[in-house]
Amino acid sequence: MNRSNERSTASALLGLLAAGLALGGGPPERPRLRELGVAPGVFRPGPSNAVTDVAGVRVGHVTLIEGDSVRTGVTAILPHDGDLFRRKVPGAVFVGNAFGKLAGSTQVRELGTIETPIVLTNTLSVGEAVAAVVRHALDRPANADVRSVNALVGETNDGGLNDIRGMHVRREHVLRAIREASDGPVAEGNVGAGTGCECFGWKGGIGTSSRKLPDRLGGWTVGVLVQANFGGVLTIAGAPVGVELGRHAFRAATEPDRSEARGDGSCMIVVATDAPLDARSLERLAARGVFGLARTGSSFSNGSGDFAIAFSTAPGLRVAHGEESPRPRETLPSDALSPLFQAVLESVEEAVGNALLKAEDMTGRDGREVRAIPVDRVREILRKYNRIP
């Protein structure tokens, strides 16, 4: 074969290889929980099985992976596509364990409204994110005379993988996450504010899920997004996955000479719904978000900041800035909330599973490596306990 033919053959082979990779010939994509055959609860998810299934909700991620030690990011959740400061949504906060920084939570609890995008990032970048969210509101032409903005910013500590002291999140990263937020499917795992997260001793990150209630229960949609960075003894669909994998909190105390996964950490939960709920009902919905972590095996440890934010997108409940005149607002009565509570519990359980399964191996600060949970082993354990066929 002459050199010309050799070059042609090599080019053809490279082309076939590239085509194969483009068609999915590369490493298989890691599954979501439902793709393993696990469908927590009794209600069905929305079209994307994501928080964005609640009409009008958008999510934006900015992921920062730089050099050997920057492993962090920003995630922004927007309740609607208008000016949130001028058209506030009813909202609430529930604190499971207050070892954390949820900026803006006191005003939300006092007034029952949310007036900015909800931003998640790492612990030491909360201040920078607050400044960015405030700037975003002040820069809108309609807000030229505004002198107070309540930015709502939550966090988890990604310092195990990320050079958190370097404070690498900048104002422009937060503004870009807000600006680029979109509806539809939401990226999960090592993205945005979940980039450097760890969960149950494995790589954690962002996870999301949703539920659509049957028409006879109102037909409302509930969606959640979690920033999973916490510990405990992992349970999936009731199966003791953490014990079976030999990686869980307190293992060293119960099995001498064994290492253990940390129990500390934090989880931020954002709950969205189109159901017409006032702040009091939304606080109860947020509480179920934190309660849902128990289904996954969370230890709710001393050093774990477990927070939930809930809001309603119902147009009739939005509050105009400076509104003083009374007007009728129709909200669901307390007796109608139980199906929504169930939807939140199911969605949180599935979102945490998605965060774990979609995350990938990561090496970060000081060469520290955190492995992704092994999908094949999880599948074996679920089969062993008859949780999947």
N, C-alpha and C positions, 0 to 999 in steps of 0.2 A: 504494500500500500504506500503510495507516495505521500509526501508531506501535506499536499493540498487535501487529499482524501482524509488523512489523519485529522487535520484541522476541522474538516466538515463533519466527520464522525463525532469528534469531541464536542463541537458546537451543538450537534443534534442531541447528544446525551445530556449536555447541560440544560438544553431547552426542555427535554423531557423531565429532568429532575426538577426544574423550576415549576413546570406545569403541575407536576405531582404535588409539590409543596403547596402550590396555590390552591389545588383542589382538595387539600386536607391530608396530603401525604406526610406531613410533619408529625411531631408528637401530638397525641390525641388531646383535645381540649378537656380540661377538668370539668366534671359534671356539677350541676346543682343538685340539691338534695332530692328533688322530685324525680330527677333522671336516674337515681338509684332505685326508685320504686317506693320511696318514703313520702307519704302525703299526710302531714300532721293534721289532725282534726277532722271535722265533718263538712266544712264549707269549701267551695271551690275558689281558686285564685282568679284574679283578673287576667286580661290578655297577656300582659308582660310579667305577671307575678311580681310586681314591683310597686313601690310607693307611688310611682307615676301613673298607676292605674286610677288613682283619684284624679278626676279631670281637673286640669289646670296646674297640677303640681309638676315642678321641674327640678332636675338634679344636675349639678355640675361638679366635676372633679378636676383638680390640678394635682398631678403626681410629681413629686420631686425625688428623683433618684440620680445622685451626682457623686462621682468619685467613689471612695471606699466607705463613706460614712454618712452621707445624706440620704435618709430613707423616711420621708415624711410627705405631707401634702395638706390639701384643703378639700372639703366637700361642702357644697352649698345646696340648701333645699329651699325652694321658692314656692310658697303656698298659692300664688296666682301670678299672672303675667303683667299685672298692672303695677301702679305705684303703691307699694305696701304701706308706706308711711301715710299716704292720703286715704287709703282704704284698708284699714287694719282688719285682721281676722281674729275671731275669738280663739283664745289659746290658754294653755295651762301647763304647769310643771309639776312633776311628782318626783320627790327625792327618796330613793331607796336607802342609799348611804351617801352622806355628803362629803366624802373624801374626794374632792374635786373642785373644779372651777367652772361654774356655769354662769357666765357674765350675763346680766340682764334679767335673771330669773326673778329677782325680788319685785320688779315692776310688773312683770307678767302675772305673778301671783296676786299682786295688789289690784291691778286694773282688769285683768282677764283678757288682754289683747296682745297680739304680736304685730309689730310694725316694721320689721326688717326681715330680710332673708335669714334663715337659720344657718349658721356656719359652724362646722366642726373642724378641728385641727389638733395640734399637739399642745401639751400643757403650757409650755413656755412661749407659745405663739398666740395665746389668747389676746394679749394686749394689742399686738399688731393687727390681729383680725378685727378687733373692736374698732380700731382707728379706721380700717378700710371700710367696714360696714357703715360707719358714721359718714365717712367721706362719700360713699355711694349715695346715701340719702340726701346729703347737703348739696350734692352736685346736680340734683334734679331741678329744673327751672321753677317748678311749682313750690319748692321748698326754700326759696331765697331768704325768707325771714325766720326760718326755723332755728331755734337755739337749744333744743334738747332732742336727742335721738336715743332710743333704748335698743342698742344692738344686742342680739341674742347669740352668744357664742359658747359652744361647749368643747370639751377636749377629752382625750385620753393621753397617757404618757407612753410615748414610743421610744424612750431613751435606751432601751435595750439594744435596738438596732440602729437608731438614729443619733447623730450628734445633736442632741436636743439643746445643749448649751450654746451651740452656734447660732440658734434662732434664725434658721434659713428661710422660713416662710416670710415673704415680703407682702407689702400692701398690694402690689400688682398681681400676685398669685391669687389673693382673695377676690379681687375685683374680676379677674379672669374667670374664676370658678362661677361667680354670679352671672357674668355676662354670657358665658357659654352653656349655661344650664339649659337642659332640653327635656322633653317628655319621652315616652317610649322606654325601651329596655335600659337598664341601669347597669353599668360596669360594676363588678364585685371583686372581692379579694384584695390584692395588693394595689389598690388605687386610692387616690385622694387622701382623705384623713385616715384611711386604713392602711396606708403603705407600710408603716413600721409596726403595726399592731401584732400582738401575740394573743392566743386564746387557747386555754386548756393545755398549755405546753407545746402547742403547735403554732404554725403561722396563722394569724387571724386577719382581720380586715373589715371591709365593708360588705354587708349583706342586706338583702331586701326581699320582701314578699308582700302579698296582698290577699284579700278575701272579698268576694262579692256575695252579699247576702241574698237569699231567695226573695222573690217579689213579695211573698206573704209575710216576710220579716222586714219589709221596707225597701229591699233592693239596694241598700246602701253599700258603698265600697269603703273598705279600710285598707290602708297601706302602711307599712313600716319600713324604716331603714335603721340599721344598727351599725355602730362603730365598735366592733367586738375586740376587746383587749383585756379580757378578764380570765379568771381561773376557777378551778373546782375539780369535780369528777365528772367528766363528760358522759352524757347520756344522749343517745339518739333513738327516738321512737321507743323509749323505755329500755333499750339495750345498754348494758354497762360498757360502753366502748372504751372509756378511759381506763377502766380496770383491766379489760381484756388486752389493751395495747400496752399496759404497764407504765402508763404515764398519767399521773394525776396528783392533785394536792394531797399532802399528808402521807404520801406513800412511804417515806423514810421512817415515819413513826410507827406505821403498821406493818411494814416489811423491812426489818433491820438490814443494813448494808445495801439498801436500794436508794437510788436518787429519786427525786420527786420533781414534778412540775409545780411552779409557783401557784399560790392561790390568790395572790393579790392581782390588781389590775383595775380596769374600769370598763364600763359600757355606757355609751350614749345611745339612746333610743329616740327616734322621731316617729310619731304616729300621726297620720293624716286621715281624714274622713270627709266625705261629702254630706254626712248626716248632719242635720241642723242641731248642734249641741251648744249649750252655753258653757261658760268657763268651769262651772261646778261639775257638769257632766264630763267635760274634757279632762278634768283632773282625775276623775275616776277611771277614764279610759287610759290615761297615762300610767296610773297605778298598775293596771293590768299589763302594761308593757314591761314594767319591772318584774311583776310577778311571773311573767312568761319566761324569764331567765331561769327560774327554778326548774322548768321542764328540761332544760339543757344540762343541769347539774351545777349551776353556779354556786360558789361558796358564799357570795355576798360578804367577802372578807373585810377585815378592818381597813385595809388599804385600797379597797375597791370603790371607786366613785360610780354609783349606779343611778343614773338620771334618765327621766323620760320627759319629752316635750310633746304635747298633743295640740292639734289645731283642726278647725273645721273650715272647709272651703265654701260652705253654703252661702250663696250671694246675698241672701236676705239678712244675714247676720253680720255682714261687714260694717265696720264703724268708720264713718268719715272723720277725718282729723278735725277736731274742734266741734264736733257735733254736740248740740245741746238740747235740741227739741226732741220730745218723746215721740216714739213711733212703735207700732206693734211689731213684735218679733216672735215668730212661731218656732218653738224648739220641742224636741222630743221629751216626753215625760220620763221620769226615772224608770218606770216599769217597762219601758221599751229598750232599755240599754243592754240587757243581758246578752242578746245575740252579738252586739258590737263588742262586748267584753270577750266573748268566745273568739271572735274574729281576730282580736288583737293578740290573745294568747297563742293562737295557732300561727299567726304571721310572725311573731317574734321567734318562736321555736324554729320555724323554717328559715327565717332570715339568718339566724346564728349558724345553722347548718350550712347555708349557702356561703356565708363568709368563710367558714373553715374549708369547705370543699373547693371553692374557687381560688383560694389563696395558693401561692406557689412558694417553693423554697426561696429563702433570701439570706444573703450574707451582707452584713452591715458593719457597724462601728467595731473597731478593734478585731476585725475578722470573724466576729461572732456569726454563727449560722443558725437559723431557725428553719426546721424542716416543715414542709406541708404535710398535713395528715395523709397517711397512705390510703388511697381510695380503694385499692384491692382488699386490703385488710379490713377496712370498714365494711365493705360489701360482704366479706366472709363472716364477720361478727353478726351483721344483721340477718344473714341467712341462718347462722347458728341459733339465734334466738327467735327464728320464725317471724322476723319483721318484714322480710321481703321474700318472694318466691325463690 
